[in-house]
Amino acid sequence: MIVRCDNCSVSLQLDESKIPSGNFSVRCPRCQNLLRVKKDASGKGPSTVEQLAQSKPAEATADSPTDFAAKEADIQINSALRSLMSALQTDKAAVAEDDEMEKPRRILLCLGEKTDETARILAKAGYKVYVAQTPAQANERLREGKTEILIFSPDFAAEIGGAAIIQQKANAMYSSERRRLFLISLEDSGTTMNAHDAFLRNLNLIVNNNDLPQLPLILQRAIGDYNELYNYFNRASALAPI
C-alpha cells in the first residue's frame, strides 16, 4: 500500500503483510507527521491518485471580497515606495507608515458546524476566506505561505480527528514557522481571549462560539497585540507583520 503524507508530500510504501486489519496510523519518517489511514469497505486505503485529489488546496468562499487582490497590490506598492523613499533620504526623518491602509488578510477555516456563519462574518469584514474540508486541503493552502491565520474547531473533519491533526501540525512546527501562524480555536467550552489557556495549548487565541458575532473585533485586537509583541523581531528579520 502507498500512503502519501499530507504534510511533506512524500509517498510511503507500506508492507501489506504488516498492515493492521482496521484503520491505522503511521508516522512519516521525513517530517514525523502522524498519518491516519482510513480503509474503505474492501479493506483497502485510498489510492495515490485519490490521495492527490483529496489534497487540493482549500477553496476560497464566494463571499470573499472581490477587490482583495487590488487592496493587496496597493499595500505592496505602498510598502515598496516607503522603502525606496527611506533609502533615498539622508538627514530627513524616516517616512511614517500609512496607518490608515490596513493590510488585507487571508484566513483559513477548518471548522464543522460553524463554517458558513464564520465565513460570512469574516468575508463581510474584508478577509479573504478559505474553507478546508480535510487536513490535507488545509495543509496545501498553508503550503503557499500566504495564509497566516487559521481557525479550527473540535468538530473539524471529526471522522478522521481533523482538529487533532491541525494541533499536531502546529506542535511539530519549528519556532520560526510557528511564529508565522496565528492559530485560533473556536469552541463551546473555552473563554474568549484567555491568554493563559491559549499558551498552555500552543494556541494564539481562544474564541467561544457565543462571541462569534464579534469575531472581527476580537481578531483585530488580538492580532494587533501579537504584531506589537513581535514588532522589533519582525523588523530585524525583515518580516511583514501578520
Number of C-alpha atoms within 10 A of each C-alpha: 14 15 21 21 24 22 22 15 16 14 13 16 10 12 9 10 8 7 13 9 10 11 14 13 12 16 13 20 11 12 14 14 18 17 18 17 17 16 14 11 7 6 11 15 18 18 13 14 10 10 17 14 12 16 23 16 21 23 15 18 15 13 16 20 18 11 10 16 12 11 17 15 12 15 17 13 12 15 13 12 13 17 13 12 12 15 10 10 11 9 6 8 8 13 13 8 10 11 7 6 11 10 15 18 17 21 22 25 25 29 28 17 10 18 18 13 11 21 25 16 18 21 20 14 14 18 22 25 26 24 22 25 20 24 25 25 22 25 20 19 22 20 13 9 10 13 20 19 21 20 21 24 25 17 17 25 19 14 8 15 15 24 21 17 20 22 16 14 17 18 14 13 13 9 10 8 11 17 15 17 19 20 22 21 25 26 21 13 11 15 18 21 18 13 14 11 16 20 12 9 14 15 20 23 25 23 25 16 19 14 14 18 13 11 20 18 11 17 17 11 12 16 17 13 12 16 15 13 11 15 15 12 13 15 11 9 9 9 13 10 17 21
